[in-house]
């Protein structure tokens, strides 16, 4: 996982939106256990589309990773990179 200094440098250079910053901070708070999109939606008051978009952009910028959920293989778990 990235240190706080590395994260600050990357977020300043990648111009993250407010929703992307909130999703990223929630994922960092979860630690290594990860979070499903449904769990993220329960924590924020964003539309599901906004959360999906933020996750997709964070994946593209390689700030987070997605791994299959071993309890339900239809879902993904998102963890900080």
Rosetta constraint file for C-alpha pairs under 8 A:
AtomPair CA 1 CA 80 HARMONIC 6.50 0.50
AtomPair CA 1 CA 81 HARMONIC 5.39 0.50
AtomPair CA 2 CA 6 HARMONIC 6.04 0.50
AtomPair CA 2 CA 7 HARMONIC 6.21 0.50
AtomPair CA 2 CA 81 HARMONIC 6.75 0.50
AtomPair CA 3 CA 7 HARMONIC 6.22 0.50
AtomPair CA 4 CA 8 HARMONIC 6.15 0.50
AtomPair CA 5 CA 9 HARMONIC 6.30 0.50
AtomPair CA 6 CA 10 HARMONIC 6.22 0.50
AtomPair CA 7 CA 11 HARMONIC 6.02 0.50
AtomPair CA 8 CA 12 HARMONIC 6.12 0.50
AtomPair CA 9 CA 13 HARMONIC 6.32 0.50
AtomPair CA 10 CA 14 HARMONIC 6.03 0.50
AtomPair CA 11 CA 15 HARMONIC 6.14 0.50
AtomPair CA 11 CA 16 HARMONIC 6.08 0.50
AtomPair CA 12 CA 16 HARMONIC 7.54 0.50
AtomPair CA 14 CA 61 HARMONIC 7.85 0.50
AtomPair CA 16 CA 20 HARMONIC 5.88 0.50
AtomPair CA 16 CA 21 HARMONIC 6.25 0.50
AtomPair CA 17 CA 21 HARMONIC 6.26 0.50
AtomPair CA 18 CA 22 HARMONIC 6.27 0.50
AtomPair CA 19 CA 23 HARMONIC 6.20 0.50
AtomPair CA 19 CA 50 HARMONIC 7.48 0.50
AtomPair CA 19 CA 51 HARMONIC 7.64 0.50
AtomPair CA 19 CA 54 HARMONIC 6.60 0.50
AtomPair CA 20 CA 24 HARMONIC 6.03 0.50
AtomPair CA 20 CA 54 HARMONIC 4.89 0.50
AtomPair CA 20 CA 55 HARMONIC 7.39 0.50
AtomPair CA 20 CA 57 HARMONIC 7.82 0.50
AtomPair CA 20 CA 58 HARMONIC 7.07 0.50
AtomPair CA 21 CA 25 HARMONIC 6.10 0.50
AtomPair CA 22 CA 26 HARMONIC 6.22 0.50
AtomPair CA 23 CA 27 HARMONIC 6.25 0.50
AtomPair CA 23 CA 40 HARMONIC 7.46 0.50
AtomPair CA 23 CA 51 HARMONIC 7.40 0.50
AtomPair CA 23 CA 54 HARMONIC 7.05 0.50
AtomPair CA 23 CA 55 HARMONIC 7.54 0.50
AtomPair CA 24 CA 28 HARMONIC 6.21 0.50
AtomPair CA 24 CA 58 HARMONIC 7.74 0.50
AtomPair CA 24 CA 63 HARMONIC 7.98 0.50
AtomPair CA 24 CA 64 HARMONIC 7.80 0.50
AtomPair CA 24 CA 80 HARMONIC 7.41 0.50
AtomPair CA 25 CA 29 HARMONIC 6.16 0.50
AtomPair CA 26 CA 30 HARMONIC 6.34 0.50
AtomPair CA 26 CA 40 HARMONIC 7.68 0.50
AtomPair CA 27 CA 31 HARMONIC 6.90 0.50
AtomPair CA 27 CA 34 HARMONIC 6.62 0.50
AtomPair CA 27 CA 35 HARMONIC 6.64 0.50
AtomPair CA 27 CA 78 HARMONIC 7.30 0.50
AtomPair CA 27 CA 79 HARMONIC 6.10 0.50
AtomPair CA 27 CA 80 HARMONIC 6.01 0.50
AtomPair CA 28 CA 79 HARMONIC 7.57 0.50
AtomPair CA 28 CA 80 HARMONIC 5.88 0.50
AtomPair CA 30 CA 34 HARMONIC 5.96 0.50
AtomPair CA 30 CA 35 HARMONIC 6.97 0.50
AtomPair CA 31 CA 79 HARMONIC 7.59 0.50
AtomPair CA 31 CA 80 HARMONIC 7.72 0.50
AtomPair CA 32 CA 79 HARMONIC 6.33 0.50
AtomPair CA 32 CA 80 HARMONIC 7.46 0.50
AtomPair CA 33 CA 79 HARMONIC 7.11 0.50
AtomPair CA 34 CA 77 HARMONIC 5.61 0.50
AtomPair CA 34 CA 78 HARMONIC 5.22 0.50
AtomPair CA 34 CA 79 HARMONIC 4.49 0.50
AtomPair CA 34 CA 80 HARMONIC 7.67 0.50
AtomPair CA 35 CA 39 HARMONIC 6.10 0.50
AtomPair CA 35 CA 40 HARMONIC 6.72 0.50
AtomPair CA 35 CA 77 HARMONIC 5.26 0.50
AtomPair CA 35 CA 78 HARMONIC 5.33 0.50
AtomPair CA 35 CA 79 HARMONIC 6.71 0.50
AtomPair CA 36 CA 40 HARMONIC 6.44 0.50
AtomPair CA 36 CA 75 HARMONIC 7.26 0.50
AtomPair CA 36 CA 76 HARMONIC 6.17 0.50
AtomPair CA 36 CA 77 HARMONIC 4.73 0.50
AtomPair CA 36 CA 78 HARMONIC 6.17 0.50
AtomPair CA 37 CA 41 HARMONIC 6.22 0.50
AtomPair CA 37 CA 51 HARMONIC 7.28 0.50
AtomPair CA 37 CA 52 HARMONIC 7.49 0.50
AtomPair CA 37 CA 76 HARMONIC 7.84 0.50
AtomPair CA 37 CA 77 HARMONIC 7.57 0.50
AtomPair CA 37 CA 78 HARMONIC 7.80 0.50
AtomPair CA 38 CA 42 HARMONIC 6.39 0.50
AtomPair CA 39 CA 43 HARMONIC 6.59 0.50
AtomPair CA 40 CA 44 HARMONIC 6.39 0.50
AtomPair CA 40 CA 51 HARMONIC 7.64 0.50
AtomPair CA 41 CA 45 HARMONIC 6.86 0.50
AtomPair CA 41 CA 46 HARMONIC 6.84 0.50
AtomPair CA 41 CA 47 HARMONIC 7.75 0.50
AtomPair CA 41 CA 48 HARMONIC 6.70 0.50
AtomPair CA 41 CA 51 HARMONIC 7.22 0.50
AtomPair CA 46 CA 50 HARMONIC 6.14 0.50
AtomPair CA 46 CA 51 HARMONIC 6.67 0.50
AtomPair CA 47 CA 51 HARMONIC 6.69 0.50
AtomPair CA 48 CA 52 HARMONIC 6.25 0.50
AtomPair CA 49 CA 53 HARMONIC 6.11 0.50
AtomPair CA 50 CA 54 HARMONIC 6.12 0.50
AtomPair CA 51 CA 55 HARMONIC 6.12 0.50
AtomPair CA 52 CA 56 HARMONIC 6.11 0.50
AtomPair CA 53 CA 57 HARMONIC 6.21 0.50
AtomPair CA 54 CA 58 HARMONIC 6.09 0.50
AtomPair CA 55 CA 59 HARMONIC 6.07 0.50
AtomPair CA 56 CA 60 HARMONIC 6.25 0.50
AtomPair CA 57 CA 61 HARMONIC 6.25 0.50
AtomPair CA 58 CA 62 HARMONIC 6.11 0.50
AtomPair CA 58 CA 63 HARMONIC 5.38 0.50
AtomPair CA 58 CA 64 HARMONIC 5.93 0.50
AtomPair CA 59 CA 63 HARMONIC 6.10 0.50
AtomPair CA 59 CA 64 HARMONIC 5.36 0.50
AtomPair CA 59 CA 65 HARMONIC 6.25 0.50
AtomPair CA 59 CA 66 HARMONIC 7.83 0.50
AtomPair CA 62 CA 81 HARMONIC 6.87 0.50
AtomPair CA 63 CA 80 HARMONIC 6.29 0.50
AtomPair CA 63 CA 81 HARMONIC 5.24 0.50
AtomPair CA 64 CA 78 HARMONIC 6.67 0.50
AtomPair CA 64 CA 79 HARMONIC 5.62 0.50
AtomPair CA 64 CA 80 HARMONIC 4.25 0.50
AtomPair CA 64 CA 81 HARMONIC 4.44 0.50
AtomPair CA 65 CA 78 HARMONIC 5.68 0.50
AtomPair CA 65 CA 79 HARMONIC 5.34 0.50
AtomPair CA 65 CA 80 HARMONIC 6.08 0.50
AtomPair CA 65 CA 81 HARMONIC 5.63 0.50
AtomPair CA 66 CA 76 HARMONIC 6.13 0.50
AtomPair CA 66 CA 77 HARMONIC 5.51 0.50
AtomPair CA 66 CA 78 HARMONIC 4.44 0.50
AtomPair CA 66 CA 79 HARMONIC 6.24 0.50
AtomPair CA 67 CA 76 HARMONIC 5.66 0.50
AtomPair CA 67 CA 77 HARMONIC 5.26 0.50
AtomPair CA 67 CA 78 HARMONIC 6.43 0.50
AtomPair CA 67 CA 79 HARMONIC 7.76 0.50
AtomPair CA 68 CA 73 HARMONIC 6.11 0.50
AtomPair CA 68 CA 74 HARMONIC 7.89 0.50
AtomPair CA 68 CA 75 HARMONIC 6.40 0.50
AtomPair CA 68 CA 76 HARMONIC 4.66 0.50
AtomPair CA 68 CA 77 HARMONIC 5.97 0.50
AtomPair CA 69 CA 73 HARMONIC 5.37 0.50
AtomPair CA 69 CA 74 HARMONIC 7.48 0.50
AtomPair CA 69 CA 75 HARMONIC 5.65 0.50
AtomPair CA 69 CA 76 HARMONIC 5.29 0.50
AtomPair CA 69 CA 77 HARMONIC 5.66 0.50
